[in-house]
Every structure is written in structure tokens, then in C-alpha cells.
């Protein structure tokens, strides 16, 4: 679909949506456009002729890096929690065994008395 010489905002938005939806998934633009599409759409709707793409891409890269770090922290925290859970389970098992021994001794003492 070609744009007219003086397209309306709606025509430009529709053209952009069509363009993005037809991108091959293996193209560079298919990887890039999701990160900038909303800003381009907002710029069209709000009559803004400039989009700080460089800053946006940098912000997205920073956000992705922070997300990776958070995922690593979550994995480490889960690992530590599992270690603590294993320790507590081991202590609980020993406590149950010791309780059984105490009950056995108490039962023997009751029979003797």
C-alpha cells in the first residue's frame, strides 16, 4: 500500500502497522521494530518530528542487561534457598529420629516402672 502525497496520521499509522506486520521474522527490522514501534506511533499521533532512537535503543539495551542480572540473582537466590531448605529438612529428619528414640526410651522406662 503506497501512501498519498499528504497522508493523514491514520494512513501513516496503518501503513506503518502493515509494514511491520509484513516483515520477515529473519530480518533485522523485525528484531528492531518492536523496541521502537510505540515511539514512532506516538510521534505520529503527537506531531513530533524527532524520536531519540539512539537513547531508546540504549535504554532497551540497559533494561535487557538489568533483566539478565536480575535473572542471575533470582537463580542464585533460588539455589541458596534450596540449600537452606535441604539443611532444614535434614535437621527436621534428625529431630524426628531423635524424638522416636526418646519415645522408645520413655516407653521402656514406663514398662520398667
Residue frames relative to the residue before (quaternion, step in Angstrom):
aa qw qx qy qz dx dy dz
X 1.0000 0.0000 0.0000 0.0000 0.00 0.00 0.00
X 0.2438 -0.7755 0.5699 0.1201 3.56 -0.70 1.06
X 0.4363 -0.6830 0.5215 0.2668 3.54 -1.11 0.69
X 0.5001 -0.6173 0.5073 0.3338 3.55 -1.17 0.57
X 0.6919 -0.4766 0.3326 0.4283 3.57 -1.25 0.23
X 0.7832 0.1422 -0.0738 0.6008 3.59 1.06 -0.71
X 0.0517 -0.8492 0.5252 0.0189 3.58 0.41 1.19
X 0.4684 -0.6307 0.5347 0.3113 3.55 -1.23 0.53
X 0.6686 -0.4684 0.3722 0.4416 3.55 -1.28 0.20
X 0.6494 0.5284 -0.3198 0.4437 3.56 0.92 -0.89
X 0.6485 0.5073 -0.3186 0.4697 3.59 1.00 -0.82
X 0.6591 0.4991 -0.3163 0.4652 3.58 0.94 -0.82
X 0.6510 0.5083 -0.3177 0.4657 3.57 0.96 -0.83
X 0.6525 0.5027 -0.3114 0.4739 3.58 0.98 -0.83
X 0.6419 0.5197 -0.3176 0.4659 3.58 1.00 -0.85
X 0.6488 0.5125 -0.3091 0.4700 3.57 0.95 -0.88
X 0.6604 0.5056 -0.3102 0.4604 3.59 0.87 -0.93
X 0.6479 0.5139 -0.3119 0.4678 3.56 1.00 -0.83
X 0.6403 0.5360 -0.3135 0.4521 3.55 0.95 -0.94
X 0.6921 0.4770 -0.2816 0.4628 3.57 0.83 -1.02
X 0.6777 0.5057 -0.3094 0.4350 3.60 0.89 -0.86
X 0.7083 0.4560 -0.2609 0.4714 3.60 1.15 -0.52
X 0.4463 0.6942 -0.4625 0.3239 3.61 1.21 0.02
X 0.4624 -0.6451 0.5196 0.3164 3.58 -0.97 0.76
X 0.5440 -0.6518 0.4229 0.3167 3.59 -0.90 0.88
X 0.6670 0.5026 -0.2995 0.4613 3.60 1.19 -0.41
X 0.5512 0.6326 -0.4005 0.3683 3.61 1.23 -0.09
X 0.6131 -0.5409 0.4284 0.3847 3.55 -1.23 0.44
X 0.6456 0.5366 -0.3262 0.4346 3.57 0.95 -0.85
X 0.6104 0.5517 -0.3592 0.4404 3.59 1.04 -0.67
X 0.6674 0.4753 -0.2933 0.4927 3.57 1.13 -0.60
X 0.7098 0.4803 -0.2525 0.4491 3.57 1.02 -0.83
X 0.6663 0.5830 -0.3168 0.3404 3.57 0.80 -1.01
X 0.6243 0.5387 -0.3865 0.4130 3.66 0.85 -0.66
X 0.6706 0.5112 -0.2980 0.4474 3.59 1.08 -0.68
X 0.7824 0.3189 -0.1646 0.5091 3.61 1.12 -0.52
X 0.4638 0.7261 -0.4294 0.2709 3.58 1.21 -0.34
X 0.6674 0.5045 -0.3175 0.4464 3.60 0.80 -0.92
X 0.6533 0.5110 -0.3191 0.4586 3.60 0.97 -0.79
X 0.6410 0.5065 -0.3251 0.4763 3.59 1.00 -0.77
X 0.6519 0.5103 -0.3149 0.4642 3.58 0.93 -0.87
X 0.6548 0.5037 -0.3090 0.4712 3.60 0.95 -0.86
X 0.6342 0.5319 -0.3313 0.4528 3.57 1.00 -0.82
X 0.6503 0.5000 -0.3178 0.4755 3.59 0.96 -0.81
X 0.6817 0.4989 -0.2950 0.4465 3.59 0.83 -0.95
X 0.7795 0.3551 -0.1633 0.4895 3.58 1.02 -0.83
X 0.4711 -0.7107 0.4191 0.3119 3.60 1.24 0.34
X 0.3863 0.6903 -0.5086 0.3398 3.55 0.93 0.90
X 0.2712 -0.8075 0.5070 0.1316 3.56 -0.72 1.06
X 0.7335 0.3542 -0.2169 0.5380 3.57 1.23 -0.02
X 0.0624 -0.7662 0.6392 0.0218 3.55 -1.00 0.89
X 0.3513 -0.7501 0.5180 0.2138 3.60 -0.68 1.03
X 0.1136 -0.8500 0.5126 0.0416 3.56 0.57 1.21
X 0.6385 0.5418 -0.3397 0.4284 3.57 0.90 -0.88
X 0.6732 0.4780 -0.2956 0.4805 3.56 0.91 -0.91
X 0.6441 0.5291 -0.3290 0.4439 3.56 0.97 -0.82
X 0.6633 0.4938 -0.3063 0.4715 3.56 0.90 -0.90
X 0.6308 0.5220 -0.3229 0.4747 3.56 1.04 -0.78
X 0.6502 0.5132 -0.3133 0.4644 3.58 0.98 -0.86
X 0.6483 0.5078 -0.3150 0.4717 3.57 0.98 -0.84
X 0.6462 0.5114 -0.3216 0.4664 3.59 0.94 -0.86
X 0.6507 0.5067 -0.3126 0.4713 3.58 0.97 -0.84
X 0.6513 0.5148 -0.3135 0.4610 3.56 0.97 -0.86
X 0.6473 0.5085 -0.3190 0.4698 3.59 0.99 -0.81
X 0.6436 0.5132 -0.3199 0.4691 3.58 1.01 -0.81
X 0.6501 0.5045 -0.3130 0.4742 3.58 0.98 -0.84
X 0.6272 0.5331 -0.3285 0.4631 3.57 1.03 -0.78
X 0.6385 0.5179 -0.3233 0.4686 3.59 0.97 -0.82
X 0.6546 0.5077 -0.3088 0.4674 3.58 0.96 -0.87
X 0.6545 0.5074 -0.3103 0.4668 3.58 0.98 -0.84
X 0.6284 0.5259 -0.3374 0.4633 3.57 1.02 -0.74
X 0.6423 0.5103 -0.3197 0.4741 3.58 1.01 -0.80
X 0.6515 0.5097 -0.3166 0.4643 3.58 0.97 -0.86
X 0.6325 0.5214 -0.3290 0.4688 3.58 1.00 -0.79
X 0.6548 0.5093 -0.3156 0.4607 3.58 0.91 -0.89
X 0.6572 0.4992 -0.3077 0.4734 3.60 0.97 -0.85
X 0.6538 0.5094 -0.3115 0.4649 3.58 0.97 -0.85
X 0.6398 0.5127 -0.3268 0.4701 3.59 0.99 -0.79
X 0.6417 0.5244 -0.3223 0.4576 3.56 0.99 -0.86
X 0.6623 0.4927 -0.3009 0.4776 3.60 0.94 -0.89
X 0.6416 0.5209 -0.3233 0.4608 3.57 0.98 -0.82
X 0.6442 0.5149 -0.3238 0.4636 3.59 1.01 -0.78
X 0.6240 0.5242 -0.3382 0.4707 3.57 1.01 -0.79
X 0.6629 0.4927 -0.3024 0.4757 3.59 0.91 -0.91
X 0.6406 0.5170 -0.3265 0.4644 3.61 0.96 -0.80
X 0.6402 0.5184 -0.3226 0.4663 3.59 0.99 -0.80
X 0.6413 0.5160 -0.3214 0.4682 3.59 0.99 -0.85
X 0.6740 0.4926 -0.2971 0.4636 3.58 0.88 -0.93
X 0.6386 0.5155 -0.3287 0.4673 3.58 0.98 -0.78
X 0.6379 0.5200 -0.3204 0.4691 3.58 1.00 -0.80
X 0.6586 0.4982 -0.3054 0.4742 3.59 0.95 -0.87
X 0.6433 0.5186 -0.3197 0.4637 3.58 0.99 -0.82
X 0.6355 0.5238 -0.3223 0.4668 3.58 0.99 -0.83
X 0.6635 0.4906 -0.3055 0.4751 3.59 0.93 -0.89
X 0.6408 0.5236 -0.3276 0.4559 3.58 0.99 -0.80
X 0.6393 0.5121 -0.3272 0.4712 3.61 1.00 -0.79
X 0.6507 0.5126 -0.3134 0.4644 3.59 0.99 -0.86
X 0.6658 0.4911 -0.3035 0.4727 3.58 0.95 -0.86
X 0.6200 0.5337 -0.3391 0.4645 3.58 1.04 -0.72
X 0.6426 0.5145 -0.3251 0.4655 3.57 0.97 -0.83
X 0.6423 0.5161 -0.3219 0.4663 3.60 1.02 -0.81
X 0.6516 0.5034 -0.3150 0.4720 3.58 0.96 -0.87
X 0.6493 0.5094 -0.3206 0.4649 3.60 0.96 -0.83
X 0.6366 0.5225 -0.3295 0.4616 3.59 1.01 -0.80
X 0.6533 0.4934 -0.3118 0.4822 3.60 0.94 -0.85
X 0.6492 0.5148 -0.3184 0.4606 3.60 0.93 -0.86
X 0.6418 0.5170 -0.3251 0.4638 3.59 0.98 -0.78
X 0.6507 0.5009 -0.3204 0.4722 3.59 0.99 -0.84
X 0.6558 0.5094 -0.3163 0.4588 3.59 0.96 -0.83
X 0.6364 0.5242 -0.3334 0.4573 3.59 1.02 -0.72
X 0.6519 0.5087 -0.3155 0.4655 3.58 1.02 -0.73
X 0.6568 0.5082 -0.3046 0.4665 3.57 1.06 -0.74
X 0.7023 0.5077 -0.2714 0.4186 3.57 0.96 -0.85
